[in-house]
Each structure stands twice: as C-alpha cells, then as structure tokens.
Amino acid sequence: MRFDVLTLFPESFNLVMSDSIIGNARENGLIEINTINIRDFSTNKHKKVDDYPYGGGSGMVMTVQPIYDAFMSIVSSVGYKPRTIYMSPQGKVFNQKMAQEIKCYDHVVLLCGHYEGIDERIIEEIVDEEISIGDYVLTGGELPAMVVIDCVSRLVPGVLSSEDSYTEESHYNGLLEYPQYTRPYEFMGRKVPDILLSGHHANIEKWRREQSIERTLRKRPDLMNKG
Ligand SMILES: C[S@@+](CC[C@H](N)C(=O)[O-])C[C@H]1O[C@@H](n2cnc3c(N)ncnc32)[C@H](O)[C@@H]1O
C-alpha cells in the first residue's frame, strides 16, 4: 500500500516512521510512505506557501498553488487521482472501521495543513474525505497523518506477524481487548489468573471474551451502546 503525504514538514515522518513495525514494513516493501514537500512547488520567489486570510483574522492560510501543483505531480506520475484525505479537526473522527475502509485503497494521499489551515477551494477541488483524530486542535496535520498511516499499515497483510494480532485487539469487534499477562507469574503479590495456565483453550477463550465484555462495560460503556 502506498501513502503519499503532502506536508510542509517532511522530516518529521522519517523521524517517527522508520523504526519498529512500520520501519520494517517499509523496508520489506509492504508499505510505501513518500513525503512531498509542498514548499518545493511554490512558484513564489521566496518559496512562500501561505498568505493573510481574506476578511481579516489571525494567522496565515496555506495557499492553493503549491498544494495543487504538489498534488498534480502525484497524479501525473501515476496517471490517476488517488484517494485524497485532508487531515482536519473538522473531519469525521477517525476509528478502526475507517482504518479498514482506507486499507481497501492501494494508494492514498494525505494532505497536512498548518497555521490556520488551507484555502477552502483546495479542499473542494482535490479532497475526497476529511479526517480528524479527535475533537481538539493541533498545530499541524503531520501527527494526525502519522496516526492514520500507522493504524492502516497494521492492517496490511504481512505487516504484523499474524492477522490475530489485530483481529483480537481493542476496537476490532467493538470491544476492548481482554487483560494480557506475561512473565513473571507473580509481581508485588499479584498472580497471573490461574485459567491462563490451565492449558484449556476453550475455557481461556471463554474467560477472555467475558473479560472483554466486562472491561468494555466498565471503561467504555459508550462502545456497547453502539450496537
Ligand atoms: C491549527 S489547525 C487549523 C484549524 C482550523 N483553523 C480550524 O479551526 O478548523 C492546522 C492544521 O492542523 C491539522 N489538524 C489540527 N487538528 C487536527 C485534528 N484534530 N485532526 C486532524 N488534523 C488536525 C489540520 O491539517 C489543520 O489544517
């Protein structure tokens, strides 16, 4: 799966997305993350990418020209318009189901805003979907784009060692995951539940399911009500 990120701060992606599972997935060719520096496409002699908002108000707004040209460089190199997502606090709040849907696209462009955001007309012209990572405002779309890339990449076959790694996890089936334990058997007087040492797989599965339901009711009752 290919992710192209339109950003003013491409370095931040290599810092965060080169290690561990995502770094290995990139090295093994399972996912491709390309960063495109919007500033490189500015036709302004000072490489300016923002301007004052029409109508007044604080802050600067990212201008259409460099974003559009950066986007079109992708379109002309692949010969089609990839699914294009604008990371925005005004978008639909991201969740596991949306990650599954995005995974169905082989190629996704993620547009990261900065400052006061971007000129509305670029959203109208190139964006298919706006995604927020939560009801709060960050300084830029880079962290949100990394959140989406990380979450979607885990669903790409081969990125995790087994599909169970995510199908049993929190949010996959609307429940939170059961509690996990590893060695040592005892810590500060707290022992691993005996059932997990019983070797009885059906009973372990039943216990885990009950634990999932119990903790979802306790920690996130809103998930239960979603049906
Ligand atoms: C300071 S924000 C702009 C907020 C905008 N003025 C508004 O009130 O809707 C700058 C950029 O950060 C990104 N951003 C901020 N919060 C976000 C969130 N919760 N989810 C996704 N992207 C976000 C967007 O790309 C946005 O263009």
The ligand as an SDF file (V2000), in Angstrom:
LIG
                    3D

 27 29  0  0  0  0  0  0  0  0999 V2000
   -4.2760   24.8980   13.7320 C   0  0  0  0  0  0  0  0  0  0  0  0
   -5.0060   23.7170   12.6630 S   0  0  0  0  0  0  0  0  0  0  0  0
   -6.2110   24.6850   11.8170 C   0  0  0  0  0  0  0  0  0  0  0  0
   -7.5450   24.6610   12.4750 C   0  0  0  0  0  0  0  0  0  0  0  0
   -8.5900   25.4550   11.7320 C   0  0  0  0  0  0  0  0  0  0  0  0
   -8.2970   26.8560   11.7910 N   0  0  0  0  0  0  0  0  0  0  0  0
   -9.9670   25.1960   12.3500 C   0  0  0  0  0  0  0  0  0  0  0  0
  -10.3220   25.8960   13.2960 O   0  0  0  0  0  0  0  0  0  0  0  0
  -10.6610   24.2540   11.9200 O   0  0  0  0  0  0  0  0  0  0  0  0
   -3.7700   23.4680   11.4690 C   0  0  0  0  0  0  0  0  0  0  0  0
   -3.8140   22.1130   10.7800 C   0  0  0  0  0  0  0  0  0  0  0  0
   -3.6080   21.1000   11.7110 O   0  0  0  0  0  0  0  0  0  0  0  0
   -4.2790   19.9180   11.3120 C   0  0  0  0  0  0  0  0  0  0  0  0
   -5.0970   19.4600   12.4590 N   0  0  0  0  0  0  0  0  0  0  0  0
   -5.2760   20.1360   13.6260 C   0  0  0  0  0  0  0  0  0  0  0  0
   -6.0340   19.4500   14.4740 N   0  0  0  0  0  0  0  0  0  0  0  0
   -6.3550   18.2950   13.8560 C   0  0  0  0  0  0  0  0  0  0  0  0
   -7.1340   17.1630   14.2280 C   0  0  0  0  0  0  0  0  0  0  0  0
   -7.7520   17.0770   15.4000 N   0  0  0  0  0  0  0  0  0  0  0  0
   -7.2400   16.1420   13.3490 N   0  0  0  0  0  0  0  0  0  0  0  0
   -6.6300   16.2040   12.1370 C   0  0  0  0  0  0  0  0  0  0  0  0
   -5.8940   17.2580   11.7310 N   0  0  0  0  0  0  0  0  0  0  0  0
   -5.7550   18.2990   12.5780 C   0  0  0  0  0  0  0  0  0  0  0  0
   -5.0700   20.2600   10.0610 C   0  0  0  0  0  0  0  0  0  0  0  0
   -4.3690   19.7580    8.9350 O   0  0  0  0  0  0  0  0  0  0  0  0
   -5.0980   21.7630   10.0690 C   0  0  0  0  0  0  0  0  0  0  0  0
   -5.1440   22.3120    8.7840 O   0  0  0  0  0  0  0  0  0  0  0  0
  1  2  1  0
  2  3  1  0
  2 10  1  0
  3  4  1  0
  4  5  1  0
  5  6  1  0
  5  7  1  0
  7  8  2  0
  7  9  1  0
 10 11  1  0
 11 12  1  0
 11 26  1  0
 12 13  1  0
 13 14  1  0
 13 24  1  0
 14 15  1  0
 14 23  1  0
 15 16  2  0
 16 17  1  0
 17 18  1  0
 17 23  2  0
 18 19  1  0
 18 20  2  0
 20 21  1  0
 21 22  2  0
 22 23  1  0
 24 25  1  0
 24 26  1  0
 26 27  1  0
M  CHG  2   2   1   9  -1
M  END
$$$$
